[in-house]
Amino acid sequence: MRKGIFVSATDTGVGKTVICLAIASFLKNQGVNVGFMKPIQCAGVDANFLKRKLEINDPLELINPYFAKEPIAPSVAFRRQGIRFDKQKVLTSFNELRKEHDFLIVEGVGGLYVPIKEDYFVADLIKDLDLPLIIVSRLGLGTINHTLLTVKLAKEQGIEVLGIIFNCRKKQKLGIPEKTNPEVIKRLGKIPILGILPYLPSIDEKNILRAGRRINLSAIIQEKTIFNHWQALDKKYLWHPFTQMKDWLEEEQLVIEEARGCYLKDTKGKWYLDGISSLWVNIHGHRKKEIDSAIKKQLSKLAHSTLLGLGNLPSIKLAKELIKIAPRKLSKVFYSDNGSTAVEVALKIAFQYWQNTGFKEKNKFIHLENSYHGDTLGAVSVGGIDLFHRIYKPLLFETIKVTAPYCYRCPEDKRYPSCNLACLKELEYILRKKNKSICALIVEPIVQAAAGIIVWPKGALKKMRQLVTKYNCFLICDEVATGFGRTGKMFACEQENVSPDILCLGKGITAGCLPLAATLTTQKIFEGFIADYKERKTFFHGHTYTGNPLACSAAIANLEIFKRERTLEKLVPKIAFLRNELKQFSALKHVGDIRQKGFMVGIELVKNKKTQEPFPWEDKIGIKVCQEAITHGLILRPLDNIIVLMPPLAITKKELNRMLQVTFKAIRKVTEI
Ligand SMILES: *Cc1c(COP(=O)(O)O)cnc(C)c1O
């Protein structure tokens, strides 16, 4: 990469400073560490202005070593003020700044023939700094002469001229000179035109970035990979979750910079439909005004205070709202900050309840095959996905794993409904035999999400509830994925009118804005911890950011939007549309099963449809389909060979349709062609 550029102009007042700002902002936005220098300034505040706009920390003395008060030629201004110009000071400052930055933009003063001392001109300074030159030129009558003379002088002096940028300083209609001059200059001066910038009504961030985009920057910095700069830094410094970093380091990756509605924009400016709700969290679209402003409003009052020994307003208001909408038996809210901790809290509460109430031997958990409850060790102990969980086995506590409903690959080799839910026989048997040593059953109700969107047959959850009640154990429902409208109801438990003893919430609770989780319990469980201080029945658990006010205020705004916009009501026709459109996927040769519950969809790809033989997982078929979708502007992330569709609830039918079309084509392309 070059070390920098020198920006001069054909005249004064042409707009060099704004061009410098546009170039610097754009590069900065690409992750380039850009510095700025204005060696000589006669009156004005350019150096300070850019320092502020670019948020540069270098001292002003380095950015602008020479300042004169009068807006006249530097040689005269310096003489009148008794300033002795020494080019060495400029070169030293330049080298200091170079140590801090990868690329320096140096702004000149006036044009090339402006005298800094009697025998030292701006052109001499450019040569001493050994920088290539960009000439900023005025768009309009008279510019051919000025520009060509500047180019001629630069070339005579042996300065490398990268090209011309035309700048429009006033609001004007483009006449014949404005339209033809750049072409004439390009031809006569044999010089590239790097950009023609329109009039900027204001110097705000948006306009500046837009201007920067209109400049041919790869010519300026001589480095194509500069546009992958963020990606390079990511690869240098980050370790990504659930990611084989060997693949990550070898492959092209997106870096997301901005979002709006159901779309995400990467650092190259390309927009993508967010087909997985930013990993199952987004509900009302990105940058939802009401949520953003609720967070800002709370920020102006209190960002954080602890719930250890103190209360705070948003956590109280949210708890009240959560209890209002939660299944009927739940009455207390315990906060944490992610789904895994919500599960840890649930497990510890269930365990300690029985300890506190004198049933010391009720200390085992039942969980299901294919279950996923998070990645902390307690949550992994009740996890049933071999690929994720096996390695940690020696670190985990002992549990009882039982078969779970999975109709496509039925553990009993039966068909619903004639099976009579035979898959739950094992659960019933264990509960009958061992209930005295069992404290709770933990499940993801109705949809086992991480296992591949496995949807349970009707009645399974209700049956589990009945069994657990009959044998005096607790039912923990982990609705981290299914909660907040995902299945079409606020909570999946409502689908079968089930009320758990403990409910875990996370992911969508803040509509995808901030990390927050909650564990809700019944009054009965809560009272198992009420005792005299000395009895040590306190729940000794709490996270530093428990009940964070910013996150809670986002969650409150989320629930208000559900009410005001009737989000769930509006979802009904969209779910039906999705169901109907998904039918066409069964025509694809390698689609084995299509599972849907509300806005949770899993499309299982198999090598052989008849025998249900899976693709070998090391073939990465699911990953390949999603990579293909991404090239067509749709972000997806698979679970093994199951393609997951989980768009924000706010998505429109038109966007849904596009998501389905792209997915369909991607599956066909990867598996059939
Ligand atoms: C995502 C998930 C978790 C874990 O939540 P994190 O916020 O990632 O810790 C737990 N349970 C279920 C059902 C989930 O889908």
The ligand as an SDF file (V2000), in Angstrom:
LIG
                    3D

 15 15  0  0  0  0  0  0  0  0999 V2000
  -30.0030  -20.5140   21.9180 C   0  0  0  0  0  0  0  0  0  0  0  0
  -30.5590  -21.3970   22.9330 C   0  0  0  0  0  0  0  0  0  0  0  0
  -30.0310  -21.4440   24.2350 C   0  0  0  0  0  0  0  0  0  0  0  0
  -28.7700  -20.7200   24.6110 C   0  0  0  0  0  0  0  0  0  0  0  0
  -28.9080  -19.3380   24.5690 O   0  0  0  0  0  0  0  0  0  0  0  0
  -27.5840  -18.4170   24.5330 P   0  0  0  0  0  0  0  0  0  0  0  0
  -28.1000  -17.0440   24.6270 O   0  0  0  0  0  0  0  0  0  0  0  0
  -26.9120  -18.7140   23.2310 O   0  0  0  0  0  0  0  0  0  0  0  0
  -26.7400  -18.8210   25.6930 O   0  0  0  0  0  0  0  0  0  0  0  0
  -30.6610  -22.2180   25.1710 C   0  0  0  0  0  0  0  0  0  0  0  0
  -31.7560  -22.9250   24.8520 N   0  0  0  0  0  0  0  0  0  0  0  0
  -32.2950  -22.9150   23.6200 C   0  0  0  0  0  0  0  0  0  0  0  0
  -33.5270  -23.6920   23.3470 C   0  0  0  0  0  0  0  0  0  0  0  0
  -31.7030  -22.1570   22.6080 C   0  0  0  0  0  0  0  0  0  0  0  0
  -32.2010  -22.1840   21.3670 O   0  0  0  0  0  0  0  0  0  0  0  0
  1  2  1  0
  2  3  1  0
  2 14  2  0
  3  4  1  0
  3 10  2  0
  4  5  1  0
  5  6  1  0
  6  7  2  0
  6  8  1  0
  6  9  1  0
 10 11  1  0
 11 12  2  0
 12 13  1  0
 12 14  1  0
 14 15  1  0
M  END
$$$$
